[in-house]
Amino acid sequence: MIRSELIQKIADENPHLYQRDVERIVNTVFEEVTNAMARGDRVELRGFGAFSVKKRDARVGRNPRTGETVHVEEKHVPFFKTGKLLRDRLNGKA
Amino acid sequence: MSEKTLTRMDLSEAVFREVGLSRNESAQLVESMLQHMSDALVRGEQVKISSFGTFSVRDKSARVGRNPKTGEEVPIQPRRVLTFRPSHLMKDRVADGNRS
């Protein structure tokens, strides 16, 4: 499933909404999650999962091609943990 | 870092502000998005949202695990797990936004 298919499914279920509004709604939700993480916030969607930000410490890395050592700065990365209900559903338990 | 936790309510509030729908309908739309994504994943489909990220289902085979407290061996059944791979855009925005 890709973004446009998700938009189509929601549009089909809501014939009273304009397609362009459904697009805005779907885009707003994803945008909001990204914005929250860019601020360092978590987004917890019970039953689905939680998006959070993890800190990766600075480290000395190595260029795999040349073997040269390089300093890698501390950075923050997005992280997703699957919710219990979805995890159970994936395994036919709910 | 502010470390706030957003929930479905915050997402539907954003939808409410963005489009002129009732709060109730905004909440239902957020719920139905999550439902469609979950259903696709349960069917084994990948959910690929451009400029956001990709959710995919992976099969893990059975293995022998260990209770870290007691050291006891426990069999772990084969299972399906969900992984999320953030897009480059998301990675960049999260890295830039949290730079100290």
N, CA and C atoms of all chains as a GROMACS GRO file, in nm:
protein
  582
    1MET      N    1   0.084  -0.119   0.000
    1MET     CA    2   0.000   0.000   0.000
    1MET      C    3   0.089   0.125   0.000
    2ILE      N    4   0.055   0.219  -0.087
    2ILE     CA    5   0.131   0.344  -0.089
    2ILE      C    6   0.038   0.458  -0.050
    3ARG      N    7   0.097   0.575  -0.029
    3ARG     CA    8   0.021   0.691   0.017
    3ARG      C    9  -0.108   0.714  -0.064
    4SER      N   10  -0.097   0.710  -0.198
    4SER     CA   11  -0.214   0.739  -0.281
    4SER      C   12  -0.324   0.633  -0.264
    5GLU      N   13  -0.285   0.509  -0.238
    5GLU     CA   14  -0.386   0.404  -0.217
    5GLU      C   15  -0.457   0.424  -0.083
    6LEU      N   16  -0.382   0.468   0.016
    6LEU     CA   17  -0.442   0.497   0.147
    6LEU      C   18  -0.543   0.612   0.133
    7ILE      N   19  -0.502   0.715   0.059
    7ILE     CA   20  -0.591   0.829   0.035
    7ILE      C   21  -0.718   0.782  -0.037
    8GLN      N   22  -0.701   0.695  -0.137
    8GLN     CA   23  -0.815   0.645  -0.213
    8GLN      C   24  -0.913   0.568  -0.124
    9LYS      N   25  -0.860   0.483  -0.037
    9LYS     CA   26  -0.946   0.404   0.052
    9LYS      C   27  -1.029   0.496   0.141
   10ILE      N   28  -0.964   0.598   0.195
   10ILE     CA   29  -1.035   0.689   0.285
   10ILE      C   30  -1.137   0.771   0.206
   11ALA      N   31  -1.100   0.810   0.084
   11ALA     CA   32  -1.192   0.887   0.000
   11ALA      C   33  -1.314   0.801  -0.034
   12ASP      N   34  -1.293   0.673  -0.064
   12ASP     CA   35  -1.404   0.584  -0.097
   12ASP      C   36  -1.503   0.571   0.019
   13GLU      N   37  -1.448   0.570   0.141
   13GLU     CA   38  -1.534   0.555   0.259
   13GLU      C   39  -1.606   0.684   0.295
   14ASN      N   40  -1.556   0.796   0.244
   14ASN     CA   41  -1.613   0.926   0.280
   14ASN      C   42  -1.651   1.005   0.156
   15PRO      N   43  -1.755   0.957   0.086
   15PRO     CA   44  -1.791   1.021  -0.042
   15PRO      C   45  -1.832   1.168  -0.028
   16HIS      N   46  -1.863   1.211   0.096
   16HIS     CA   47  -1.902   1.351   0.117
   16HIS      C   48  -1.780   1.444   0.123
   17LEU      N   49  -1.658   1.388   0.123
   17LEU     CA   50  -1.539   1.473   0.128
   17LEU      C   51  -1.476   1.486  -0.010
   18TYR      N   52  -1.421   1.604  -0.036
   18TYR     CA   53  -1.346   1.621  -0.161
   18TYR      C   54  -1.217   1.542  -0.152
   19GLN      N   55  -1.177   1.486  -0.265
   19GLN     CA   56  -1.051   1.412  -0.271
   19GLN      C   57  -0.934   1.497  -0.220
   20ARG      N   58  -0.934   1.625  -0.258
   20ARG     CA   59  -0.821   1.709  -0.216
   20ARG      C   60  -0.819   1.731  -0.065
   21ASP      N   61  -0.937   1.727   0.000
   21ASP     CA   62  -0.939   1.739   0.145
   21ASP      C   63  -0.887   1.611   0.210
   22VAL      N   64  -0.922   1.497   0.152
   22VAL     CA   65  -0.871   1.369   0.205
   22VAL      C   66  -0.719   1.369   0.195
   23GLU      N   67  -0.669   1.418   0.082
   23GLU     CA   68  -0.523   1.428   0.065
   23GLU      C   69  -0.462   1.515   0.175
   24ARG      N   70  -0.525   1.628   0.200
   24ARG     CA   71  -0.473   1.718   0.304
   24ARG      C   72  -0.477   1.654   0.441
   25ILE      N   73  -0.584   1.580   0.468
   25ILE     CA   74  -0.598   1.513   0.598
   25ILE      C   75  -0.485   1.411   0.619
   26VAL      N   76  -0.468   1.325   0.518
   26VAL     CA   77  -0.366   1.220   0.529
   26VAL      C   78  -0.226   1.282   0.540
   27ASN      N   79  -0.201   1.382   0.457
   27ASN     CA   80  -0.070   1.448   0.462
   27ASN      C   81  -0.046   1.517   0.596
   28THR      N   82  -0.151   1.578   0.650
   28THR     CA   83  -0.140   1.647   0.780
   28THR      C   84  -0.098   1.550   0.890
   29VAL      N   85  -0.160   1.433   0.890
   29VAL     CA   86  -0.129   1.335   0.996
   29VAL      C   87   0.019   1.294   0.990
   30PHE      N   88   0.068   1.260   0.871
   30PHE     CA   89   0.209   1.220   0.861
   30PHE      C   90   0.302   1.336   0.892
   31GLU      N   91   0.263   1.454   0.845
   31GLU     CA   92   0.343   1.573   0.869
   31GLU      C   93   0.354   1.602   1.020
   32GLU      N   94   0.242   1.585   1.089
   32GLU     CA   95   0.236   1.610   1.233
   32GLU      C   96   0.329   1.516   1.310
   33VAL      N   97   0.334   1.390   1.266
   33VAL     CA   98   0.421   1.292   1.332
   33VAL      C   99   0.567   1.332   1.311
   34THR      N  100   0.602   1.368   1.187
   34THR     CA  101   0.739   1.409   1.159
   34THR      C  102   0.776   1.535   1.237
   35ASN      N  103   0.685   1.633   1.239
   35ASN     CA  104   0.712   1.757   1.313
   35ASN      C  105   0.736   1.730   1.460
   36ALA      N  106   0.655   1.641   1.517
   36ALA     CA  107   0.670   1.608   1.660
   36ALA      C  108   0.810   1.552   1.686
   37MET      N  109   0.852   1.459   1.604
   37MET     CA  110   0.985   1.400   1.623
   37MET      C  111   1.097   1.500   1.599
   38ALA      N  112   1.074   1.593   1.506
   38ALA     CA  113   1.175   1.697   1.481
   38ALA      C  114   1.191   1.787   1.604
   39ARG      N  115   1.085   1.797   1.686
   39ARG     CA  116   1.094   1.874   1.811
   39ARG      C  117   1.147   1.789   1.926
   40GLY      N  118   1.165   1.659   1.900
   40GLY     CA  119   1.212   1.569   2.006
   40GLY      C  120   1.098   1.505   2.083
   41ASP      N  121   0.975   1.522   2.034
   41ASP     CA  122   0.858   1.464   2.102
   41ASP      C  123   0.833   1.320   2.056
   42ARG      N  124   0.752   1.250   2.134
   42ARG     CA  125   0.708   1.115   2.100
   42ARG      C  126   0.566   1.121   2.046
   43VAL      N  127   0.528   1.024   1.966
   43VAL     CA  128   0.389   1.013   1.924
   43VAL      C  129   0.345   0.871   1.956
   44GLU      N  130   0.249   0.860   2.048
   44GLU     CA  131   0.207   0.728   2.091
   44GLU      C  132   0.068   0.698   2.042
   45LEU      N  133   0.057   0.599   1.953
   45LEU     CA  134  -0.072   0.562   1.896
   45LEU      C  135  -0.107   0.423   1.943
   46ARG      N  136  -0.178   0.416   2.055
   46ARG     CA  137  -0.212   0.289   2.118
   46ARG      C  138  -0.269   0.189   2.019
   47GLY      N  139  -0.220   0.068   2.024
   47GLY     CA  140  -0.270  -0.036   1.937
   47GLY      C  141  -0.196  -0.041   1.804
   48PHE      N  142  -0.138   0.072   1.765
   48PHE     CA  143  -0.063   0.077   1.639
   48PHE      C  144   0.086   0.077   1.667
   49GLY      N  145   0.131   0.178   1.741
   49GLY     CA  146   0.273   0.183   1.774
   49GLY      C  147   0.312   0.321   1.821
   50ALA      N  148   0.439   0.337   1.855
   50ALA     CA  149   0.487   0.465   1.905
   50ALA      C  150   0.611   0.509   1.828
   51PHE      N  151   0.610   0.636   1.789
   51PHE     CA  152   0.727   0.696   1.723
   51PHE      C  153   0.804   0.775   1.827
   52SER      N  154   0.934   0.756   1.831
   52SER     CA  155   1.015   0.834   1.925
   52SER      C  156   1.150   0.865   1.862
   53VAL      N  157   1.228   0.944   1.934
   53VAL     CA  158   1.358   0.985   1.883
   53VAL      C  159   1.465   0.922   1.970
   54LYS      N  160   1.562   0.858   1.908
   54LYS     CA  161   1.672   0.799   1.984
   54LYS      C  162   1.801   0.874   1.956
   55LYS      N  163   1.880   0.887   2.062
   55LYS     CA  164   2.008   0.956   2.047
   55LYS      C  165   2.117   0.854   2.015
   56ARG      N  166   2.195   0.883   1.915
   56ARG     CA  167   2.310   0.799   1.884
   56ARG      C  168   2.435   0.878   1.921
   57ASP      N  169   2.515   0.821   2.011
   57ASP     CA  170   2.635   0.891   2.056
   57ASP      C  171   2.736   0.910   1.943
   58ALA      N  172   2.820   1.008   1.960
   58ALA     CA  173   2.928   1.030   1.865
   58ALA      C  174   3.018   0.907   1.868
   59ARG      N  175   3.077   0.873   1.757
   59ARG     CA  176   3.164   0.755   1.755
   59ARG      C  177   3.271   0.774   1.648
   60VAL      N  178   3.371   0.688   1.656
   60VAL     CA  179   3.472   0.690   1.552
   60VAL      C  180   3.434   0.584   1.450
   61GLY      N  181   3.402   0.629   1.331
   61GLY     CA  182   3.362   0.536   1.228
   61GLY      C  183   3.476   0.509   1.133
   62ARG      N  184   3.450   0.426   1.036
   62ARG     CA  185   3.554   0.392   0.941
   62ARG      C  186   3.494   0.392   0.801
   63ASN      N  187   3.560   0.454   0.710
   63ASN     CA  188   3.515   0.448   0.571
   63ASN      C  189   3.541   0.306   0.522
   64PRO      N  190   3.435   0.232   0.492
   64PRO     CA  191   3.453   0.091   0.458
   64PRO      C  192   3.536   0.071   0.330
   65ARG      N  193   3.539   0.169   0.246
   65ARG     CA  194   3.614   0.154   0.122
   65ARG      C  195   3.765   0.178   0.143
   66THR      N  196   3.794   0.286   0.214
   66THR     CA  197   3.935   0.322   0.228
   66THR      C  198   3.996   0.279   0.361
   67GLY      N  199   3.909   0.243   0.458
   67GLY     CA  200   3.961   0.204   0.589
   67GLY      C  201   4.000   0.322   0.676
   68GLU      N  202   3.983   0.441   0.622
   68GLU     CA  203   4.015   0.564   0.691
   68GLU      C  204   3.921   0.586   0.810
   69THR      N  205   3.972   0.631   0.925
   69THR     CA  206   3.882   0.658   1.037
   69THR      C  207   3.822   0.797   1.021
   70VAL      N  208   3.694   0.806   1.057
   70VAL     CA  209   3.624   0.934   1.051
   70VAL      C  210   3.547   0.956   1.180
   71HIS      N  211   3.538   1.081   1.222
   71HIS     CA  212   3.461   1.112   1.341
   71HIS      C  213   3.315   1.128   1.302
   72VAL      N  214   3.224   1.050   1.367
   72VAL     CA  215   3.082   1.064   1.340
   72VAL      C  216   3.019   1.138   1.457
   73GLU      N  217   2.956   1.249   1.429
   73GLU     CA  218   2.893   1.332   1.532
   73GLU      C  219   2.776   1.261   1.599
   74GLU      N  220   2.744   1.304   1.719
   74GLU     CA  221   2.622   1.258   1.786
   74GLU      C  222   2.504   1.294   1.698
   75LYS      N  223   2.405   1.204   1.689
   75LYS     CA  224   2.286   1.241   1.610
   75LYS      C  225   2.161   1.176   1.667
   76HIS      N  226   2.047   1.227   1.622
   76HIS     CA  227   1.918   1.176   1.666
   76HIS      C  228   1.848   1.109   1.549
   77VAL      N  229   1.791   0.991   1.576
   77VAL     CA  230   1.726   0.916   1.468
   77VAL      C  231   1.583   0.879   1.507
   78PRO      N  232   1.494   0.872   1.406
   78PRO     CA  233   1.356   0.832   1.433
   78PRO      C  234   1.350   0.683   1.466
   79PHE      N  235   1.257   0.647   1.554
   79PHE     CA  236   1.243   0.507   1.594
   79PHE      C  237   1.095   0.474   1.607
   80PHE      N  238   1.058   0.354   1.565
   80PHE     CA  239   0.918   0.310   1.577
   80PHE      C  240   0.911   0.179   1.652
   81LYS      N  241   0.822   0.174   1.751
   81LYS     CA  242   0.801   0.048   1.822
   81LYS      C  243   0.657   0.006   1.799
   82THR      N  244   0.640  -0.117   1.750
   82THR     CA  245   0.505  -0.167   1.719
   82THR      C  246   0.421  -0.180   1.846
   83GLY      N  247   0.295  -0.143   1.837
   83GLY     CA  248   0.204  -0.155   1.950
   83GLY      C  249   0.164  -0.300   1.974
   84LYS      N  250   0.117  -0.328   2.094
   84LYS     CA  251   0.087  -0.466   2.132
   84LYS      C  252  -0.025  -0.526   2.046
   85LEU      N  253  -0.132  -0.449   2.026
   85LEU     CA  254  -0.244  -0.503   1.948
   85LEU      C  255  -0.201  -0.539   1.806
   86LEU      N  256  -0.127  -0.451   1.742
   86LEU     CA  257  -0.083  -0.477   1.604
   86LEU      C  258   0.014  -0.596   1.600
   87ARG      N  259   0.103  -0.600   1.698
   87ARG     CA  260   0.198  -0.712   1.704
   87ARG      C  261   0.122  -0.845   1.717
   88ASP      N  262   0.020  -0.845   1.802
   88ASP     CA  263  -0.062  -0.965   1.819
   88ASP      C  264  -0.139  -0.998   1.691
   89ARG      N  265  -0.192  -0.895   1.627
   89ARG     CA  266  -0.268  -0.920   1.503
   89ARG      C  267  -0.177  -0.977   1.394
   90LEU      N  268  -0.053  -0.930   1.388
   90LEU     CA  269   0.040  -0.980   1.287
   90LEU      C  270   0.065  -1.129   1.306
   91ASN      N  271   0.048  -1.175   1.430
   91ASN     CA  272   0.073  -1.315   1.461
   91ASN      C  273  -0.057  -1.392   1.485
   92GLY      N  274  -0.165  -1.340   1.430
   92GLY     CA  275  -0.293  -1.408   1.437
   92GLY      C  276  -0.348  -1.426   1.576
   93LYS      N  277  -0.308  -1.340   1.669
   93LYS     CA  278  -0.354  -1.358   1.808
   93LYS      C  279  -0.466  -1.262   1.848
   94ALA      N  280  -0.505  -1.175   1.758
   94ALA     CA  281  -0.613  -1.083   1.798
   94ALA      C  282  -0.712  -1.063   1.684
   95MET      N  283   1.561   1.895   2.512
   95MET     CA  284   1.447   1.831   2.447
   95MET      C  285   1.321   1.845   2.530
   96SER      N  286   1.209   1.878   2.463
   96SER     CA  287   1.084   1.900   2.536
   96SER      C  288   1.023   1.769   2.586
   97GLU      N  289   1.034   1.660   2.508
   97GLU     CA  290   0.984   1.528   2.549
   97GLU      C  291   0.836   1.524   2.582
   98LYS      N  292   0.757   1.582   2.495
   98LYS     CA  293   0.613   1.574   2.510
   98LYS      C  294   0.569   1.446   2.441
   99THR      N  295   0.454   1.393   2.481
   99THR     CA  296   0.399   1.278   2.409
   99THR      C  297   0.268   1.317   2.342
  100LEU      N  298   0.265   1.302   2.210
  100LEU     CA  299   0.143   1.330   2.136
  100LEU      C  300   0.063   1.200   2.125
  101THR      N  301  -0.068   1.216   2.115
  101THR     CA  302  -0.156   1.100   2.098
  101THR      C  303  -0.245   1.122   1.978
  102ARG      N  304  -0.336   1.026   1.958
  102ARG     CA  305  -0.437   1.038   1.852
  102ARG      C  306  -0.508   1.174   1.859
  103MET      N  307  -0.532   1.219   1.984
  103MET     CA  308  -0.603   1.345   2.002
  103MET      C  309  -0.531   1.462   1.937
  104ASP      N  310  -0.399   1.464   1.951
  104ASP     CA  311  -0.321   1.574   1.891
  104ASP      C  312  -0.326   1.566   1.739
  105LEU      N  313  -0.323   1.443   1.685
  105LEU     CA  314  -0.329   1.428   1.540
  105LEU      C  315  -0.466   1.471   1.488
  106SER      N  316  -0.572   1.433   1.558
  106SER     CA  317  -0.704   1.474   1.509
  106SER      C  318  -0.726   1.623   1.527
  107GLU      N  319  -0.665   1.680   1.629
  107GLU     CA  320  -0.671   1.826   1.648
  107GLU      C  321  -0.604   1.896   1.528
  108ALA      N  322  -0.494   1.842   1.481
  108ALA     CA  323  -0.424   1.899   1.365
  108ALA      C  324  -0.511   1.889   1.241
  109VAL      N  325  -0.581   1.776   1.225
  109VAL     CA  326  -0.671   1.757   1.111
  109VAL      C  327  -0.786   1.857   1.121
  110PHE      N  328  -0.838   1.870   1.243
  110PHE     CA  329  -0.948   1.965   1.269
  110PHE      C  330  -0.908   2.107   1.230
  111ARG      N  331  -0.786   2.146   1.263
  111ARG     CA  332  -0.738   2.281   1.230
  111ARG      C  333  -0.716   2.300   1.081
  112GLU      N  334  -0.669   2.192   1.016
  112GLU     CA  335  -0.630   2.198   0.876
  112GLU      C  336  -0.750   2.198   0.781
  113VAL      N  337  -0.851   2.116   0.812
  113VAL     CA  338  -0.967   2.103   0.725
  113VAL      C  339  -1.089   2.138   0.811
  114GLY      N  340  -1.190   2.196   0.752
  114GLY     CA  341  -1.306   2.238   0.832
  114GLY      C  342  -1.402   2.127   0.870
  115LEU      N  343  -1.352   2.023   0.936
  115LEU     CA  344  -1.439   1.914   0.978
  115LEU      C  345  -1.461   1.921   1.129
  116SER      N  346  -1.560   1.850   1.178
  116SER     CA  347  -1.582   1.848   1.323
  116SER      C  348  -1.468   1.772   1.390
  117ARG      N  349  -1.451   1.794   1.520
  117ARG     CA  350  -1.348   1.722   1.595
  117ARG      C  351  -1.374   1.572   1.590
  118ASN      N  352  -1.502   1.540   1.601
  118ASN     CA  353  -1.540   1.400   1.601
  118ASN      C  354  -1.504   1.331   1.469
  119GLU      N  355  -1.536   1.397   1.359
  119GLU     CA  356  -1.506   1.337   1.229
  119GLU      C  357  -1.355   1.332   1.205
  120SER      N  358  -1.283   1.435   1.251
  120SER     CA  359  -1.138   1.436   1.237
  120SER      C  360  -1.078   1.315   1.309
  121ALA      N  361  -1.130   1.288   1.429
  121ALA     CA  362  -1.080   1.175   1.507
  121ALA      C  363  -1.108   1.044   1.435
  122GLN      N  364  -1.228   1.033   1.375
  122GLN     CA  365  -1.262   0.911   1.303
  122GLN      C  366  -1.172   0.888   1.183
  123LEU      N  367  -1.135   0.999   1.116
  123LEU     CA  368  -1.050   0.986   0.998
  123LEU      C  369  -0.909   0.939   1.036
  124VAL      N  370  -0.857   0.991   1.147
  124VAL     CA  371  -0.726   0.947   1.194
  124VAL      C  372  -0.731   0.797   1.226
  125GLU      N  373  -0.839   0.759   1.295
  125GLU     CA  374  -0.856   0.618   1.331
  125GLU      C  375  -0.864   0.530   1.207
  126SER      N  376  -0.936   0.576   1.107
  126SER     CA  377  -0.952   0.493   0.988
  126SER      C  378  -0.820   0.482   0.909
  127MET      N  379  -0.738   0.587   0.914
  127MET     CA  380  -0.604   0.578   0.852
  127MET      C  381  -0.523   0.467   0.918
  128LEU      N  382  -0.521   0.469   1.051
  128LEU     CA  383  -0.442   0.370   1.124
  128LEU      C  384  -0.496   0.229   1.099
  129GLN      N  385  -0.629   0.220   1.089
  129GLN     CA  386  -0.693   0.092   1.066
  129GLN      C  387  -0.654   0.035   0.928
  130HIS      N  388  -0.660   0.120   0.826
  130HIS     CA  389  -0.623   0.073   0.691
  130HIS      C  390  -0.477   0.032   0.684
  131MET      N  391  -0.392   0.108   0.750
  131MET     CA  392  -0.249   0.074   0.750
  131MET      C  393  -0.227  -0.059   0.822
  132SER      N  394  -0.291  -0.075   0.938
  132SER     CA  395  -0.278  -0.199   1.015
  132SER      C  396  -0.328  -0.319   0.933
  133ASP      N  397  -0.446  -0.302   0.871
  133ASP     CA  398  -0.503  -0.412   0.794
  133ASP      C  399  -0.410  -0.456   0.681
  134ALA      N  400  -0.352  -0.358   0.611
  134ALA     CA  401  -0.261  -0.391   0.501
  134ALA      C  402  -0.141  -0.469   0.555
  135LEU      N  403  -0.087  -0.426   0.669
  135LEU     CA  404   0.029  -0.493   0.728
  135LEU      C  405  -0.007  -0.635   0.772
  136VAL      N  406  -0.125  -0.651   0.830
  136VAL     CA  407  -0.169  -0.784   0.874
  136VAL      C  408  -0.184  -0.877   0.753
  137ARG      N  409  -0.226  -0.821   0.638
  137ARG     CA  410  -0.233  -0.901   0.515
  137ARG      C  411  -0.094  -0.932   0.461
  138GLY      N  412   0.009  -0.875   0.522
  138GLY     CA  413   0.146  -0.900   0.478
  138GLY      C  414   0.198  -0.799   0.378
  139GLU      N  415   0.116  -0.695   0.354
  139GLU     CA  416   0.160  -0.592   0.258
  139GLU      C  417   0.257  -0.495   0.324
  140GLN      N  418   0.338  -0.432   0.239
  140GLN     CA  419   0.424  -0.324   0.284
  140GLN      C  420   0.341  -0.196   0.280
  141VAL      N  421   0.365  -0.104   0.372
  141VAL     CA  422   0.297   0.025   0.364
  141VAL      C  423   0.406   0.130   0.344
  142LYS      N  424   0.403   0.188   0.222
  142LYS     CA  425   0.510   0.277   0.181
  142LYS      C  426   0.457   0.418   0.166
  143ILE      N  427   0.495   0.507   0.257
  143ILE     CA  428   0.447   0.643   0.253
  143ILE      C  429   0.563   0.733   0.212
  144SER      N  430   0.558   0.783   0.089
  144SER     CA  431   0.668   0.861   0.037
  144SER      C  432   0.697   0.981   0.127
  145SER      N  433   0.822   1.013   0.143
  145SER     CA  434   0.875   1.121   0.227
  145SER      C  435   0.842   1.104   0.376
  146PHE      N  436   0.785   0.989   0.415
  146PHE     CA  437   0.763   0.959   0.558
  146PHE      C  438   0.845   0.835   0.594
  147GLY      N  439   0.807   0.722   0.536
  147GLY     CA  440   0.883   0.600   0.563
  147GLY      C  441   0.807   0.477   0.519
  148THR      N  442   0.868   0.361   0.539
  148THR     CA  443   0.810   0.235   0.496
  148THR      C  444   0.795   0.139   0.613
  149PHE      N  445   0.672   0.086   0.627
  149PHE     CA  446   0.648  -0.017   0.728
  149PHE      C  447   0.651  -0.150   0.655
  150SER      N  448   0.732  -0.244   0.703
  150SER     CA  449   0.726  -0.375   0.640
  150SER      C  450   0.723  -0.486   0.743
  151VAL      N  451   0.665  -0.597   0.700
  151VAL     CA  452   0.648  -0.713   0.787
  151VAL      C  453   0.757  -0.813   0.753
  152ARG      N  454   0.826  -0.859   0.856
  152ARG     CA  455   0.932  -0.957   0.832
  152ARG      C  456   0.904  -1.084   0.912
  153ASP      N  457   0.940  -1.197   0.850
  153ASP     CA  458   0.923  -1.325   0.918
  153ASP      C  459   1.048  -1.358   0.995
  154LYS      N  460   1.029  -1.392   1.123
  154LYS     CA  461   1.144  -1.433   1.205
  154LYS      C  462   1.129  -1.582   1.229
  155SER      N  463   1.238  -1.657   1.215
  155SER     CA  464   1.227  -1.800   1.238
  155SER      C  465   1.240  -1.832   1.387
  156ALA      N  466   1.204  -1.953   1.422
  156ALA     CA  467   1.209  -1.996   1.561
  156ALA      C  468   1.354  -1.996   1.611
  157ARG      N  469   1.376  -1.966   1.738
  157ARG     CA  470   1.509  -1.973   1.794
  157ARG      C  471   1.497  -2.002   1.943
  158VAL      N  472   1.610  -2.039   2.002
  158VAL     CA  473   1.609  -2.064   2.145
  158VAL      C  474   1.650  -1.935   2.214
  159GLY      N  475   1.563  -1.885   2.298
  159GLY     CA  476   1.594  -1.764   2.372
  159GLY      C  477   1.633  -1.802   2.513
  160ARG      N  478   1.665  -1.700   2.590
  160ARG     CA  479   1.705  -1.727   2.728
  160ARG      C  480   1.642  -1.622   2.818
  161ASN      N  481   1.587  -1.664   2.926
  161ASN     CA  482   1.536  -1.569   3.024
  161ASN      C  483   1.656  -1.501   3.087
  162PRO      N  484   1.672  -1.372   3.064
  162PRO     CA  485   1.793  -1.304   3.111
  162PRO      C  486   1.807  -1.304   3.263
  163LYS      N  487   1.697  -1.321   3.333
  163LYS     CA  488   1.704  -1.320   3.478
  163LYS      C  489   1.746  -1.456   3.534
  164THR      N  490   1.683  -1.562   3.481
  164THR     CA  491   1.709  -1.695   3.536
  164THR      C  492   1.810  -1.775   3.455
  165GLY      N  493   1.837  -1.731   3.330
  165GLY     CA  494   1.930  -1.806   3.247
  165GLY      C  495   1.866  -1.928   3.184
  166GLU      N  496   1.739  -1.946   3.211
  166GLU     CA  497   1.664  -2.059   3.160
  166GLU      C  498   1.641  -2.048   3.009
  167GLU      N  499   1.652  -2.159   2.938
  167GLU     CA  500   1.629  -2.157   2.794
  167GLU      C  501   1.480  -2.167   2.764
  168VAL      N  502   1.434  -2.080   2.676
  168VAL     CA  503   1.293  -2.087   2.636
  168VAL      C  504   1.283  -2.084   2.485
  169PRO      N  505   1.200  -2.170   2.428
  169PRO     CA  506   1.185  -2.168   2.282
  169PRO      C  507   1.107  -2.043   2.239
  170ILE      N  508   1.152  -1.977   2.134
  170ILE     CA  509   1.078  -1.863   2.080
  170ILE      C  510   1.019  -1.908   1.946
  171GLN      N  511   0.888  -1.902   1.938
  171GLN     CA  512   0.817  -1.948   1.818
  171GLN      C  513   0.847  -1.857   1.698
  172PRO      N  514   0.833  -1.911   1.577
  172PRO     CA  515   0.847  -1.823   1.460
  172PRO      C  516   0.740  -1.714   1.468
  173ARG      N  517   0.774  -1.594   1.428
  173ARG     CA  518   0.674  -1.486   1.440
  173ARG      C  519   0.696  -1.383   1.331
  174ARG      N  520   0.597  -1.296   1.316
  174ARG     CA  521   0.607  -1.187   1.220
  174ARG      C  522   0.628  -1.058   1.297
  175VAL      N  523   0.725  -0.981   1.254
  175VAL     CA  524   0.751  -0.854   1.320
  175VAL      C  525   0.741  -0.740   1.220
  176LEU      N  526   0.709  -0.624   1.273
  176LEU     CA  527   0.694  -0.506   1.190
  176LEU      C  528   0.817  -0.418   1.206
  177THR      N  529   0.872  -0.373   1.095
  177THR     CA  530   0.982  -0.279   1.104
  177THR      C  531   0.944  -0.151   1.030
  178PHE      N  532   0.996  -0.041   1.080
  178PHE     CA  533   0.972   0.088   1.015
  178PHE      C  534   1.104   0.144   0.970
  179ARG      N  535   1.111   0.179   0.842
  179ARG     CA  536   1.232   0.240   0.790
  179ARG      C  537   1.198   0.384   0.752
  180PRO      N  538   1.250   0.481   0.831
  180PRO     CA  539   1.217   0.621   0.801
  180PRO      C  540   1.277   0.665   0.668
  181SER      N  541   1.209   0.757   0.601
  181SER     CA  542   1.260   0.811   0.474
  181SER      C  543   1.380   0.902   0.504
  182HIS      N  544   1.454   0.932   0.400
  182HIS     CA  545   1.568   1.024   0.418
  182HIS      C  546   1.522   1.158   0.467
  183LEU      N  547   1.406   1.202   0.413
  183LEU     CA  548   1.353   1.332   0.454
  183LEU      C  549   1.325   1.333   0.604
  184MET      N  550   1.261   1.227   0.655
  184MET     CA  551   1.231   1.222   0.797
  184MET      C  552   1.358   1.217   0.880
  185LYS      N  553   1.453   1.134   0.837
  185LYS     CA  554   1.581   1.124   0.909
  185LYS      C  555   1.649   1.260   0.919
  186ASP      N  556   1.651   1.331   0.806
  186ASP     CA  557   1.715   1.463   0.803
  186ASP      C  558   1.642   1.561   0.894
  187ARG      N  559   1.509   1.560   0.888
  187ARG     CA  560   1.434   1.655   0.970
  187ARG      C  561   1.449   1.626   1.118
  188VAL      N  562   1.453   1.498   1.155
  188VAL     CA  563   1.470   1.462   1.296
  188VAL      C  564   1.612   1.494   1.343
  189ALA      N  565   1.710   1.467   1.257
  189ALA     CA  566   1.848   1.498   1.294
  189ALA      C  567   1.867   1.649   1.309
  190ASP      N  568   1.816   1.726   1.212
  190ASP     CA  569   1.833   1.872   1.216
  190ASP      C  570   1.759   1.934   1.334
  191GLY      N  571   1.637   1.885   1.359
  191GLY     CA  572   1.555   1.943   1.465
  191GLY      C  573   1.610   1.919   1.604
  192ASN      N  574   1.688   1.812   1.622
  192ASN     CA  575   1.737   1.776   1.755
  192ASN      C  576   1.885   1.805   1.775
  193ARG      N  577   1.944   1.874   1.680
  193ARG     CA  578   2.086   1.906   1.692
  193ARG      C  579   2.107   1.999   1.812
  194SER      N  580   2.208   1.967   1.893
  194SER     CA  581   2.227   2.051   2.014
  194SER      C  582   2.318   2.169   1.985
   0.00000   0.00000   0.00000
